[in-house]
Amino acid sequence: MTKQKKNKFEILTALENIHGPIPELKAADIIFIRHNKSIMRRFLRKIIGSYWDHSALVLYPRDVVSNRTKTIIIEAKKPAFLSIIPMRGVAIHQLDKYTANPKAYDIGIGRVHGLSEQQRERVVTFMLMNVDAPYWPWTHWLLLPGYFFKFAARYYLNQQRFSCSGLIQKAFYDAMDWDDKQQVIFKSGMWSPIELQELTNPADIADSENIEWVYNER
C-alpha cells in the first residue's frame, strides 16, 4: 500500500496505514498494546479478559513545529519467556517501536478526562523518576492454568505486583491532589492505594469510565 503523507515532514507508519493517522497526542496519554505473536501474551489476554496485554504512557508527543518528529513513550517491560535478558524495567522508547510492525503489534490510545497541563506534567515527572526501576516479574507458569481455569486466573491476578499498568495507575494517583484522585482511579471496586498500583491491569484502564478513546478503540 502506498503511504499517505500527513504533512510535508512525515508519512504514515505501517500501522497507521491500517487504522488511519494517529491524532495529535498529549503528554500522559495512555498507549494500549497487543502483542500479536506472543503465546504467553495470548494467555495473559485470556486471563484478564482484554484485547490488550500491555500499556505505556506518552512522555513527549510529536511536535513538528519544535522539530520533535517522534512521539516518545515510557513503559515497564519484562523479558520475554525464555529470554536471555534476566530482568527489564522502566524504559523510554519511540512509539514507532510498535507502529512500524502491525503484524507483531496493535495499539490503541486513551486519554484521561479533564487533566490540566500541570497534572499531565506531574504524571510525566513521576514516570521519569522511575526510569530503570526493576519490573516485578509475574510467574510464567501461572499463565497456562489461568488460561483454562477461572480459579487459577483469579489466583494469578491476585499475585500480580507492579505491572506496566500498575505503574501507570500509581503515576496518575500520586499526581493528583486529594480531591481529584477519584477521576484517575481505573480499577472498579473498593481498593486501597497500594492495591490499585499492584493489581490494576490493562483491561481495567481500557474499560474505565475515566478514559476516553482517541485512537483504535477495542
PyMOL commands that place a pseudoatom at each C-alpha (Angstrom):
pseudoatom trace, name=CA, resn=MET, resi=1, chain=A, elem=C, hetatm=0, pos=[0.000, 0.000, 0.000]
pseudoatom trace, name=CA, resn=THR, resi=2, chain=A, elem=C, hetatm=0, pos=[1.286, 3.453, -0.878]
pseudoatom trace, name=CA, resn=LYS, resi=3, chain=A, elem=C, hetatm=0, pos=[1.852, 5.532, 2.227]
pseudoatom trace, name=CA, resn=GLN, resi=4, chain=A, elem=C, hetatm=0, pos=[-0.125, 8.732, 2.537]
pseudoatom trace, name=CA, resn=LYS, resi=5, chain=A, elem=C, hetatm=0, pos=[1.503, 11.921, 3.683]
pseudoatom trace, name=CA, resn=LYS, resi=6, chain=A, elem=C, hetatm=0, pos=[0.474, 13.515, 6.991]
pseudoatom trace, name=CA, resn=ASN, resi=7, chain=A, elem=C, hetatm=0, pos=[2.269, 16.721, 6.196]
pseudoatom trace, name=CA, resn=LYS, resi=8, chain=A, elem=C, hetatm=0, pos=[5.450, 17.760, 4.414]
pseudoatom trace, name=CA, resn=PHE, resi=9, chain=A, elem=C, hetatm=0, pos=[7.573, 16.292, 7.208]
pseudoatom trace, name=CA, resn=GLU, resi=10, chain=A, elem=C, hetatm=0, pos=[6.025, 12.883, 7.827]
pseudoatom trace, name=CA, resn=ILE, resi=11, chain=A, elem=C, hetatm=0, pos=[4.443, 9.823, 6.289]
pseudoatom trace, name=CA, resn=LEU, resi=12, chain=A, elem=C, hetatm=0, pos=[2.116, 7.292, 7.837]
pseudoatom trace, name=CA, resn=THR, resi=13, chain=A, elem=C, hetatm=0, pos=[3.592, 4.339, 9.683]
pseudoatom trace, name=CA, resn=ALA, resi=14, chain=A, elem=C, hetatm=0, pos=[2.599, 0.811, 8.692]
pseudoatom trace, name=CA, resn=LEU, resi=15, chain=A, elem=C, hetatm=0, pos=[0.013, 0.621, 11.479]
pseudoatom trace, name=CA, resn=GLU, resi=16, chain=A, elem=C, hetatm=0, pos=[-1.485, 3.987, 10.537]
pseudoatom trace, name=CA, resn=ASN, resi=17, chain=A, elem=C, hetatm=0, pos=[-1.994, 2.707, 7.001]
pseudoatom trace, name=CA, resn=ILE, resi=18, chain=A, elem=C, hetatm=0, pos=[-4.397, 0.192, 8.567]
pseudoatom trace, name=CA, resn=HIS, resi=19, chain=A, elem=C, hetatm=0, pos=[-6.191, 2.238, 11.251]
pseudoatom trace, name=CA, resn=GLY, resi=20, chain=A, elem=C, hetatm=0, pos=[-5.644, 5.767, 9.948]
pseudoatom trace, name=CA, resn=PRO, resi=21, chain=A, elem=C, hetatm=0, pos=[-3.379, 8.591, 11.160]
pseudoatom trace, name=CA, resn=ILE, resi=22, chain=A, elem=C, hetatm=0, pos=[-2.735, 8.868, 14.879]
pseudoatom trace, name=CA, resn=PRO, resi=23, chain=A, elem=C, hetatm=0, pos=[-4.248, 12.155, 16.082]
pseudoatom trace, name=CA, resn=GLU, resi=24, chain=A, elem=C, hetatm=0, pos=[-2.355, 14.837, 17.920]
pseudoatom trace, name=CA, resn=LEU, resi=25, chain=A, elem=C, hetatm=0, pos=[-1.363, 13.375, 21.267]
pseudoatom trace, name=CA, resn=LYS, resi=26, chain=A, elem=C, hetatm=0, pos=[-0.776, 14.896, 24.693]
pseudoatom trace, name=CA, resn=ALA, resi=27, chain=A, elem=C, hetatm=0, pos=[1.664, 14.101, 27.475]
pseudoatom trace, name=CA, resn=ALA, resi=28, chain=A, elem=C, hetatm=0, pos=[0.227, 11.387, 29.784]
pseudoatom trace, name=CA, resn=ASP, resi=29, chain=A, elem=C, hetatm=0, pos=[-1.944, 9.837, 27.066]
pseudoatom trace, name=CA, resn=ILE, resi=30, chain=A, elem=C, hetatm=0, pos=[-2.098, 6.071, 27.573]
pseudoatom trace, name=CA, resn=ILE, resi=31, chain=A, elem=C, hetatm=0, pos=[-0.918, 3.653, 24.886]
pseudoatom trace, name=CA, resn=PHE, resi=32, chain=A, elem=C, hetatm=0, pos=[-2.574, 0.217, 24.849]
pseudoatom trace, name=CA, resn=ILE, resi=33, chain=A, elem=C, hetatm=0, pos=[-0.565, -2.519, 23.154]
pseudoatom trace, name=CA, resn=ARG, resi=34, chain=A, elem=C, hetatm=0, pos=[-1.341, -6.012, 21.866]
pseudoatom trace, name=CA, resn=HIS, resi=35, chain=A, elem=C, hetatm=0, pos=[1.495, -8.448, 21.147]
pseudoatom trace, name=CA, resn=ASN, resi=36, chain=A, elem=C, hetatm=0, pos=[0.112, -10.442, 18.225]
pseudoatom trace, name=CA, resn=LYS, resi=37, chain=A, elem=C, hetatm=0, pos=[2.867, -13.055, 18.046]
pseudoatom trace, name=CA, resn=SER, resi=38, chain=A, elem=C, hetatm=0, pos=[3.375, -13.894, 21.715]
pseudoatom trace, name=CA, resn=ILE, resi=39, chain=A, elem=C, hetatm=0, pos=[1.776, -17.098, 23.029]
pseudoatom trace, name=CA, resn=MET, resi=40, chain=A, elem=C, hetatm=0, pos=[2.360, -16.016, 26.635]
pseudoatom trace, name=CA, resn=ARG, resi=41, chain=A, elem=C, hetatm=0, pos=[0.639, -12.683, 25.973]
pseudoatom trace, name=CA, resn=ARG, resi=42, chain=A, elem=C, hetatm=0, pos=[-2.269, -14.581, 24.472]
pseudoatom trace, name=CA, resn=PHE, resi=43, chain=A, elem=C, hetatm=0, pos=[-2.625, -16.453, 27.765]
pseudoatom trace, name=CA, resn=LEU, resi=44, chain=A, elem=C, hetatm=0, pos=[-2.449, -13.133, 29.631]
pseudoatom trace, name=CA, resn=ARG, resi=45, chain=A, elem=C, hetatm=0, pos=[-5.196, -11.583, 27.483]
pseudoatom trace, name=CA, resn=LYS, resi=46, chain=A, elem=C, hetatm=0, pos=[-7.444, -14.549, 28.204]
pseudoatom trace, name=CA, resn=ILE, resi=47, chain=A, elem=C, hetatm=0, pos=[-6.865, -14.247, 31.951]
pseudoatom trace, name=CA, resn=ILE, resi=48, chain=A, elem=C, hetatm=0, pos=[-7.584, -10.523, 32.173]
pseudoatom trace, name=CA, resn=GLY, resi=49, chain=A, elem=C, hetatm=0, pos=[-10.356, -10.605, 29.551]
pseudoatom trace, name=CA, resn=SER, resi=50, chain=A, elem=C, hetatm=0, pos=[-8.825, -7.955, 27.323]
pseudoatom trace, name=CA, resn=TYR, resi=51, chain=A, elem=C, hetatm=0, pos=[-7.860, -7.314, 23.716]
pseudoatom trace, name=CA, resn=TRP, resi=52, chain=A, elem=C, hetatm=0, pos=[-4.803, -5.520, 25.110]
pseudoatom trace, name=CA, resn=ASP, resi=53, chain=A, elem=C, hetatm=0, pos=[-1.950, -7.053, 27.118]
pseudoatom trace, name=CA, resn=HIS, resi=54, chain=A, elem=C, hetatm=0, pos=[0.389, -4.114, 27.773]
pseudoatom trace, name=CA, resn=SER, resi=55, chain=A, elem=C, hetatm=0, pos=[0.247, -0.376, 28.404]
pseudoatom trace, name=CA, resn=ALA, resi=56, chain=A, elem=C, hetatm=0, pos=[2.617, 2.568, 28.153]
pseudoatom trace, name=CA, resn=LEU, resi=57, chain=A, elem=C, hetatm=0, pos=[2.463, 6.337, 28.628]
pseudoatom trace, name=CA, resn=VAL, resi=58, chain=A, elem=C, hetatm=0, pos=[3.218, 9.244, 26.304]
pseudoatom trace, name=CA, resn=LEU, resi=59, chain=A, elem=C, hetatm=0, pos=[6.111, 11.310, 27.638]
pseudoatom trace, name=CA, resn=TYR, resi=60, chain=A, elem=C, hetatm=0, pos=[6.702, 13.733, 24.774]
pseudoatom trace, name=CA, resn=PRO, resi=61, chain=A, elem=C, hetatm=0, pos=[4.195, 13.974, 21.921]
pseudoatom trace, name=CA, resn=ARG, resi=62, chain=A, elem=C, hetatm=0, pos=[5.366, 14.510, 18.383]
pseudoatom trace, name=CA, resn=ASP, resi=63, chain=A, elem=C, hetatm=0, pos=[5.683, 18.224, 17.639]
pseudoatom trace, name=CA, resn=VAL, resi=64, chain=A, elem=C, hetatm=0, pos=[6.966, 19.011, 14.167]
pseudoatom trace, name=CA, resn=VAL, resi=65, chain=A, elem=C, hetatm=0, pos=[6.974, 22.756, 14.828]
pseudoatom trace, name=CA, resn=SER, resi=66, chain=A, elem=C, hetatm=0, pos=[9.525, 22.163, 17.602]
pseudoatom trace, name=CA, resn=ASN, resi=67, chain=A, elem=C, hetatm=0, pos=[11.442, 19.722, 15.350]
pseudoatom trace, name=CA, resn=ARG, resi=68, chain=A, elem=C, hetatm=0, pos=[10.366, 16.773, 17.517]
pseudoatom trace, name=CA, resn=THR, resi=69, chain=A, elem=C, hetatm=0, pos=[9.148, 14.357, 14.861]
pseudoatom trace, name=CA, resn=LYS, resi=70, chain=A, elem=C, hetatm=0, pos=[8.780, 11.251, 17.056]
pseudoatom trace, name=CA, resn=THR, resi=71, chain=A, elem=C, hetatm=0, pos=[6.411, 10.519, 19.933]
pseudoatom trace, name=CA, resn=ILE, resi=72, chain=A, elem=C, hetatm=0, pos=[8.359, 9.290, 22.960]
pseudoatom trace, name=CA, resn=ILE, resi=73, chain=A, elem=C, hetatm=0, pos=[6.754, 6.803, 25.359]
pseudoatom trace, name=CA, resn=ILE, resi=74, chain=A, elem=C, hetatm=0, pos=[7.715, 5.226, 28.675]
pseudoatom trace, name=CA, resn=GLU, resi=75, chain=A, elem=C, hetatm=0, pos=[6.830, 1.679, 29.716]
pseudoatom trace, name=CA, resn=ALA, resi=76, chain=A, elem=C, hetatm=0, pos=[7.566, -1.018, 32.262]
pseudoatom trace, name=CA, resn=LYS, resi=77, chain=A, elem=C, hetatm=0, pos=[8.636, -4.104, 30.346]
pseudoatom trace, name=CA, resn=LYS, resi=78, chain=A, elem=C, hetatm=0, pos=[9.594, -7.603, 31.432]
pseudoatom trace, name=CA, resn=PRO, resi=79, chain=A, elem=C, hetatm=0, pos=[11.706, -10.016, 29.361]
pseudoatom trace, name=CA, resn=ALA, resi=80, chain=A, elem=C, hetatm=0, pos=[10.026, -12.433, 27.001]
pseudoatom trace, name=CA, resn=PHE, resi=81, chain=A, elem=C, hetatm=0, pos=[9.593, -16.047, 28.012]
pseudoatom trace, name=CA, resn=LEU, resi=82, chain=A, elem=C, hetatm=0, pos=[12.970, -17.852, 27.945]
pseudoatom trace, name=CA, resn=SER, resi=83, chain=A, elem=C, hetatm=0, pos=[14.731, -14.570, 27.157]
pseudoatom trace, name=CA, resn=ILE, resi=84, chain=A, elem=C, hetatm=0, pos=[18.462, -14.347, 27.883]
pseudoatom trace, name=CA, resn=ILE, resi=85, chain=A, elem=C, hetatm=0, pos=[17.718, -10.948, 29.447]
pseudoatom trace, name=CA, resn=PRO, resi=86, chain=A, elem=C, hetatm=0, pos=[17.037, -11.762, 33.121]
pseudoatom trace, name=CA, resn=MET, resi=87, chain=A, elem=C, hetatm=0, pos=[15.238, -8.533, 34.007]
pseudoatom trace, name=CA, resn=ARG, resi=88, chain=A, elem=C, hetatm=0, pos=[13.968, -5.400, 32.368]
pseudoatom trace, name=CA, resn=GLY, resi=89, chain=A, elem=C, hetatm=0, pos=[12.394, -2.358, 33.913]
pseudoatom trace, name=CA, resn=VAL, resi=90, chain=A, elem=C, hetatm=0, pos=[11.000, 1.089, 33.220]
pseudoatom trace, name=CA, resn=ALA, resi=91, chain=A, elem=C, hetatm=0, pos=[12.433, 2.355, 29.925]
pseudoatom trace, name=CA, resn=ILE, resi=92, chain=A, elem=C, hetatm=0, pos=[11.901, 5.058, 27.283]
pseudoatom trace, name=CA, resn=HIS, resi=93, chain=A, elem=C, hetatm=0, pos=[11.243, 4.302, 23.601]
pseudoatom trace, name=CA, resn=GLN, resi=94, chain=A, elem=C, hetatm=0, pos=[9.769, 5.766, 20.437]
pseudoatom trace, name=CA, resn=LEU, resi=95, chain=A, elem=C, hetatm=0, pos=[6.128, 4.964, 19.725]
pseudoatom trace, name=CA, resn=ASP, resi=96, chain=A, elem=C, hetatm=0, pos=[7.330, 3.797, 16.293]
pseudoatom trace, name=CA, resn=LYS, resi=97, chain=A, elem=C, hetatm=0, pos=[8.642, 0.712, 18.076]
pseudoatom trace, name=CA, resn=TYR, resi=98, chain=A, elem=C, hetatm=0, pos=[5.025, -0.502, 17.959]
pseudoatom trace, name=CA, resn=THR, resi=99, chain=A, elem=C, hetatm=0, pos=[3.522, 1.305, 14.960]
pseudoatom trace, name=CA, resn=ALA, resi=100, chain=A, elem=C, hetatm=0, pos=[6.159, 0.160, 12.457]
pseudoatom trace, name=CA, resn=ASN, resi=101, chain=A, elem=C, hetatm=0, pos=[5.206, -3.523, 12.636]
pseudoatom trace, name=CA, resn=PRO, resi=102, chain=A, elem=C, hetatm=0, pos=[1.434, -4.155, 12.618]
pseudoatom trace, name=CA, resn=LYS, resi=103, chain=A, elem=C, hetatm=0, pos=[1.939, -7.902, 12.196]
pseudoatom trace, name=CA, resn=ALA, resi=104, chain=A, elem=C, hetatm=0, pos=[3.631, -8.005, 15.595]
pseudoatom trace, name=CA, resn=TYR, resi=105, chain=A, elem=C, hetatm=0, pos=[1.707, -5.253, 17.418]
pseudoatom trace, name=CA, resn=ASP, resi=106, chain=A, elem=C, hetatm=0, pos=[-1.576, -3.401, 17.520]
pseudoatom trace, name=CA, resn=ILE, resi=107, chain=A, elem=C, hetatm=0, pos=[-2.084, -0.220, 19.527]
pseudoatom trace, name=CA, resn=GLY, resi=108, chain=A, elem=C, hetatm=0, pos=[-4.899, 1.935, 20.826]
pseudoatom trace, name=CA, resn=ILE, resi=109, chain=A, elem=C, hetatm=0, pos=[-4.704, 5.263, 22.628]
pseudoatom trace, name=CA, resn=GLY, resi=110, chain=A, elem=C, hetatm=0, pos=[-6.764, 6.572, 25.532]
pseudoatom trace, name=CA, resn=ARG, resi=111, chain=A, elem=C, hetatm=0, pos=[-6.832, 9.850, 27.435]
pseudoatom trace, name=CA, resn=VAL, resi=112, chain=A, elem=C, hetatm=0, pos=[-7.882, 10.648, 30.993]
pseudoatom trace, name=CA, resn=HIS, resi=113, chain=A, elem=C, hetatm=0, pos=[-10.756, 13.120, 31.089]
pseudoatom trace, name=CA, resn=GLY, resi=114, chain=A, elem=C, hetatm=0, pos=[-10.133, 16.730, 32.012]
pseudoatom trace, name=CA, resn=LEU, resi=115, chain=A, elem=C, hetatm=0, pos=[-6.474, 16.786, 33.036]
pseudoatom trace, name=CA, resn=SER, resi=116, chain=A, elem=C, hetatm=0, pos=[-4.770, 20.156, 33.347]
pseudoatom trace, name=CA, resn=GLU, resi=117, chain=A, elem=C, hetatm=0, pos=[-1.328, 20.745, 31.873]
pseudoatom trace, name=CA, resn=GLN, resi=118, chain=A, elem=C, hetatm=0, pos=[0.096, 20.836, 35.393]
pseudoatom trace, name=CA, resn=GLN, resi=119, chain=A, elem=C, hetatm=0, pos=[-1.439, 17.454, 36.190]
pseudoatom trace, name=CA, resn=ARG, resi=120, chain=A, elem=C, hetatm=0, pos=[-0.035, 15.976, 32.985]
pseudoatom trace, name=CA, resn=GLU, resi=121, chain=A, elem=C, hetatm=0, pos=[3.403, 17.285, 33.909]
pseudoatom trace, name=CA, resn=ARG, resi=122, chain=A, elem=C, hetatm=0, pos=[3.158, 15.662, 37.333]
pseudoatom trace, name=CA, resn=VAL, resi=123, chain=A, elem=C, hetatm=0, pos=[2.281, 12.281, 35.798]
pseudoatom trace, name=CA, resn=VAL, resi=124, chain=A, elem=C, hetatm=0, pos=[5.192, 12.517, 33.367]
pseudoatom trace, name=CA, resn=THR, resi=125, chain=A, elem=C, hetatm=0, pos=[7.577, 13.575, 36.135]
pseudoatom trace, name=CA, resn=PHE, resi=126, chain=A, elem=C, hetatm=0, pos=[6.598, 10.579, 38.258]
pseudoatom trace, name=CA, resn=MET, resi=127, chain=A, elem=C, hetatm=0, pos=[7.223, 8.211, 35.370]
pseudoatom trace, name=CA, resn=LEU, resi=128, chain=A, elem=C, hetatm=0, pos=[10.600, 9.771, 34.605]
pseudoatom trace, name=CA, resn=MET, resi=129, chain=A, elem=C, hetatm=0, pos=[11.659, 9.348, 38.224]
pseudoatom trace, name=CA, resn=ASN, resi=130, chain=A, elem=C, hetatm=0, pos=[11.104, 5.602, 37.806]
pseudoatom trace, name=CA, resn=VAL, resi=131, chain=A, elem=C, hetatm=0, pos=[13.320, 5.087, 34.748]
pseudoatom trace, name=CA, resn=ASP, resi=132, chain=A, elem=C, hetatm=0, pos=[15.451, 1.948, 35.259]
pseudoatom trace, name=CA, resn=ALA, resi=133, chain=A, elem=C, hetatm=0, pos=[13.288, 0.814, 38.197]
pseudoatom trace, name=CA, resn=PRO, resi=134, chain=A, elem=C, hetatm=0, pos=[13.152, -3.008, 38.016]
pseudoatom trace, name=CA, resn=TYR, resi=135, chain=A, elem=C, hetatm=0, pos=[9.994, -4.671, 36.778]
pseudoatom trace, name=CA, resn=TRP, resi=136, chain=A, elem=C, hetatm=0, pos=[8.460, -7.077, 39.271]
pseudoatom trace, name=CA, resn=PRO, resi=137, chain=A, elem=C, hetatm=0, pos=[8.133, -10.242, 37.180]
pseudoatom trace, name=CA, resn=TRP, resi=138, chain=A, elem=C, hetatm=0, pos=[4.957, -12.256, 37.004]
pseudoatom trace, name=CA, resn=THR, resi=139, chain=A, elem=C, hetatm=0, pos=[5.357, -16.005, 37.024]
pseudoatom trace, name=CA, resn=HIS, resi=140, chain=A, elem=C, hetatm=0, pos=[5.078, -17.567, 33.574]
pseudoatom trace, name=CA, resn=TRP, resi=141, chain=A, elem=C, hetatm=0, pos=[3.940, -20.967, 34.778]
pseudoatom trace, name=CA, resn=LEU, resi=142, chain=A, elem=C, hetatm=0, pos=[0.766, -19.469, 36.255]
pseudoatom trace, name=CA, resn=LEU, resi=143, chain=A, elem=C, hetatm=0, pos=[-0.385, -18.305, 32.828]
pseudoatom trace, name=CA, resn=LEU, resi=144, chain=A, elem=C, hetatm=0, pos=[-1.125, -21.758, 31.441]
pseudoatom trace, name=CA, resn=PRO, resi=145, chain=A, elem=C, hetatm=0, pos=[-3.520, -22.969, 34.168]
pseudoatom trace, name=CA, resn=GLY, resi=146, chain=A, elem=C, hetatm=0, pos=[-5.004, -19.469, 34.290]
pseudoatom trace, name=CA, resn=TYR, resi=147, chain=A, elem=C, hetatm=0, pos=[-5.858, -19.770, 30.602]
pseudoatom trace, name=CA, resn=PHE, resi=148, chain=A, elem=C, hetatm=0, pos=[-8.001, -22.850, 31.208]
pseudoatom trace, name=CA, resn=PHE, resi=149, chain=A, elem=C, hetatm=0, pos=[-9.336, -22.459, 34.772]
pseudoatom trace, name=CA, resn=LYS, resi=150, chain=A, elem=C, hetatm=0, pos=[-11.088, -19.437, 36.286]
pseudoatom trace, name=CA, resn=PHE, resi=151, chain=A, elem=C, hetatm=0, pos=[-9.885, -20.184, 39.818]
pseudoatom trace, name=CA, resn=ALA, resi=152, chain=A, elem=C, hetatm=0, pos=[-6.280, -20.222, 38.553]
pseudoatom trace, name=CA, resn=ALA, resi=153, chain=A, elem=C, hetatm=0, pos=[-6.852, -16.946, 36.696]
pseudoatom trace, name=CA, resn=ARG, resi=154, chain=A, elem=C, hetatm=0, pos=[-8.153, -15.304, 39.885]
pseudoatom trace, name=CA, resn=TYR, resi=155, chain=A, elem=C, hetatm=0, pos=[-5.146, -16.603, 41.796]
pseudoatom trace, name=CA, resn=TYR, resi=156, chain=A, elem=C, hetatm=0, pos=[-2.791, -15.238, 39.132]
pseudoatom trace, name=CA, resn=LEU, resi=157, chain=A, elem=C, hetatm=0, pos=[-4.395, -11.789, 39.180]
pseudoatom trace, name=CA, resn=ASN, resi=158, chain=A, elem=C, hetatm=0, pos=[-4.200, -11.657, 42.971]
pseudoatom trace, name=CA, resn=GLN, resi=159, chain=A, elem=C, hetatm=0, pos=[-0.449, -12.372, 42.794]
pseudoatom trace, name=CA, resn=GLN, resi=160, chain=A, elem=C, hetatm=0, pos=[0.384, -9.691, 40.240]
pseudoatom trace, name=CA, resn=ARG, resi=161, chain=A, elem=C, hetatm=0, pos=[2.630, -6.922, 41.521]
pseudoatom trace, name=CA, resn=PHE, resi=162, chain=A, elem=C, hetatm=0, pos=[3.941, -3.712, 39.928]
pseudoatom trace, name=CA, resn=SER, resi=163, chain=A, elem=C, hetatm=0, pos=[2.858, -4.337, 36.356]
pseudoatom trace, name=CA, resn=CYS, resi=164, chain=A, elem=C, hetatm=0, pos=[3.060, -1.929, 33.431]
pseudoatom trace, name=CA, resn=SER, resi=165, chain=A, elem=C, hetatm=0, pos=[-0.499, -0.756, 34.083]
pseudoatom trace, name=CA, resn=GLY, resi=166, chain=A, elem=C, hetatm=0, pos=[0.004, -0.711, 37.846]
pseudoatom trace, name=CA, resn=LEU, resi=167, chain=A, elem=C, hetatm=0, pos=[2.828, 1.783, 37.408]
pseudoatom trace, name=CA, resn=ILE, resi=168, chain=A, elem=C, hetatm=0, pos=[0.614, 3.947, 35.214]
pseudoatom trace, name=CA, resn=GLN, resi=169, chain=A, elem=C, hetatm=0, pos=[-2.160, 3.812, 37.813]
pseudoatom trace, name=CA, resn=LYS, resi=170, chain=A, elem=C, hetatm=0, pos=[0.282, 4.861, 40.535]
pseudoatom trace, name=CA, resn=ALA, resi=171, chain=A, elem=C, hetatm=0, pos=[1.616, 7.733, 38.410]
pseudoatom trace, name=CA, resn=PHE, resi=172, chain=A, elem=C, hetatm=0, pos=[-1.851, 9.205, 37.925]
pseudoatom trace, name=CA, resn=TYR, resi=173, chain=A, elem=C, hetatm=0, pos=[-2.951, 8.599, 41.507]
pseudoatom trace, name=CA, resn=ASP, resi=174, chain=A, elem=C, hetatm=0, pos=[0.157, 10.197, 43.022]
pseudoatom trace, name=CA, resn=ALA, resi=175, chain=A, elem=C, hetatm=0, pos=[-0.002, 13.147, 40.620]
pseudoatom trace, name=CA, resn=MET, resi=176, chain=A, elem=C, hetatm=0, pos=[-3.452, 14.280, 41.730]
pseudoatom trace, name=CA, resn=ASP, resi=177, chain=A, elem=C, hetatm=0, pos=[-4.415, 16.438, 44.679]
pseudoatom trace, name=CA, resn=TRP, resi=178, chain=A, elem=C, hetatm=0, pos=[-6.604, 14.570, 47.164]
pseudoatom trace, name=CA, resn=ASP, resi=179, chain=A, elem=C, hetatm=0, pos=[-9.917, 15.917, 45.832]
pseudoatom trace, name=CA, resn=ASP, resi=180, chain=A, elem=C, hetatm=0, pos=[-9.034, 14.873, 42.259]
pseudoatom trace, name=CA, resn=LYS, resi=181, chain=A, elem=C, hetatm=0, pos=[-7.837, 11.311, 42.821]
pseudoatom trace, name=CA, resn=GLN, resi=182, chain=A, elem=C, hetatm=0, pos=[-11.219, 9.727, 42.074]
pseudoatom trace, name=CA, resn=GLN, resi=183, chain=A, elem=C, hetatm=0, pos=[-11.039, 10.876, 38.460]
pseudoatom trace, name=CA, resn=VAL, resi=184, chain=A, elem=C, hetatm=0, pos=[-7.904, 8.792, 37.843]
pseudoatom trace, name=CA, resn=ILE, resi=185, chain=A, elem=C, hetatm=0, pos=[-8.857, 5.506, 39.526]
pseudoatom trace, name=CA, resn=PHE, resi=186, chain=A, elem=C, hetatm=0, pos=[-9.163, 2.932, 36.752]
pseudoatom trace, name=CA, resn=LYS, resi=187, chain=A, elem=C, hetatm=0, pos=[-9.953, -0.293, 38.606]
pseudoatom trace, name=CA, resn=SER, resi=188, chain=A, elem=C, hetatm=0, pos=[-13.585, -0.666, 39.632]
pseudoatom trace, name=CA, resn=GLY, resi=189, chain=A, elem=C, hetatm=0, pos=[-14.432, -1.644, 43.185]
pseudoatom trace, name=CA, resn=MET, resi=190, chain=A, elem=C, hetatm=0, pos=[-13.114, -0.621, 46.583]
pseudoatom trace, name=CA, resn=TRP, resi=191, chain=A, elem=C, hetatm=0, pos=[-9.318, -0.765, 46.667]
pseudoatom trace, name=CA, resn=SER, resi=192, chain=A, elem=C, hetatm=0, pos=[-6.603, 0.779, 48.778]
pseudoatom trace, name=CA, resn=PRO, resi=193, chain=A, elem=C, hetatm=0, pos=[-3.970, 2.931, 47.010]
pseudoatom trace, name=CA, resn=ILE, resi=194, chain=A, elem=C, hetatm=0, pos=[-1.438, 0.111, 47.357]
pseudoatom trace, name=CA, resn=GLU, resi=195, chain=A, elem=C, hetatm=0, pos=[-3.838, -2.445, 45.865]
pseudoatom trace, name=CA, resn=LEU, resi=196, chain=A, elem=C, hetatm=0, pos=[-4.573, -0.125, 42.939]
pseudoatom trace, name=CA, resn=GLN, resi=197, chain=A, elem=C, hetatm=0, pos=[-0.927, 0.159, 41.949]
pseudoatom trace, name=CA, resn=GLU, resi=198, chain=A, elem=C, hetatm=0, pos=[-0.350, -3.571, 42.369]
pseudoatom trace, name=CA, resn=LEU, resi=199, chain=A, elem=C, hetatm=0, pos=[-3.472, -5.083, 40.813]
pseudoatom trace, name=CA, resn=THR, resi=200, chain=A, elem=C, hetatm=0, pos=[-4.566, -2.719, 38.016]
pseudoatom trace, name=CA, resn=ASN, resi=201, chain=A, elem=C, hetatm=0, pos=[-4.188, -4.401, 34.611]
pseudoatom trace, name=CA, resn=PRO, resi=202, chain=A, elem=C, hetatm=0, pos=[-4.547, -3.137, 31.001]
pseudoatom trace, name=CA, resn=ALA, resi=203, chain=A, elem=C, hetatm=0, pos=[-8.195, -4.226, 30.863]
pseudoatom trace, name=CA, resn=ASP, resi=204, chain=A, elem=C, hetatm=0, pos=[-9.029, -2.116, 33.937]
pseudoatom trace, name=CA, resn=ILE, resi=205, chain=A, elem=C, hetatm=0, pos=[-7.637, 1.005, 32.292]
pseudoatom trace, name=CA, resn=ALA, resi=206, chain=A, elem=C, hetatm=0, pos=[-9.085, 0.310, 28.834]
pseudoatom trace, name=CA, resn=ASP, resi=207, chain=A, elem=C, hetatm=0, pos=[-12.571, -0.298, 30.275]
pseudoatom trace, name=CA, resn=SER, resi=208, chain=A, elem=C, hetatm=0, pos=[-12.530, 2.583, 32.759]
pseudoatom trace, name=CA, resn=GLU, resi=209, chain=A, elem=C, hetatm=0, pos=[-15.143, 5.327, 32.536]
pseudoatom trace, name=CA, resn=ASN, resi=210, chain=A, elem=C, hetatm=0, pos=[-12.330, 7.770, 33.314]
pseudoatom trace, name=CA, resn=ILE, resi=211, chain=A, elem=C, hetatm=0, pos=[-10.757, 7.075, 29.903]
pseudoatom trace, name=CA, resn=GLU, resi=212, chain=A, elem=C, hetatm=0, pos=[-11.819, 8.494, 26.556]
pseudoatom trace, name=CA, resn=TRP, resi=213, chain=A, elem=C, hetatm=0, pos=[-10.563, 6.773, 23.422]
pseudoatom trace, name=CA, resn=VAL, resi=214, chain=A, elem=C, hetatm=0, pos=[-8.708, 8.839, 20.867]
pseudoatom trace, name=CA, resn=TYR, resi=215, chain=A, elem=C, hetatm=0, pos=[-7.457, 6.040, 18.581]
pseudoatom trace, name=CA, resn=ASN, resi=216, chain=A, elem=C, hetatm=0, pos=[-8.420, 2.466, 17.657]
pseudoatom trace, name=CA, resn=GLU, resi=217, chain=A, elem=C, hetatm=0, pos=[-10.899, 1.687, 20.445]
pseudoatom trace, name=CA, resn=ARG, resi=218, chain=A, elem=C, hetatm=0, pos=[-11.366, -2.028, 21.193]
for i in range(1, 218): cmd.bond("trace and resi %d" % i, "trace and resi %d" % (i + 1))
show_as sticks, trace
zoom trace
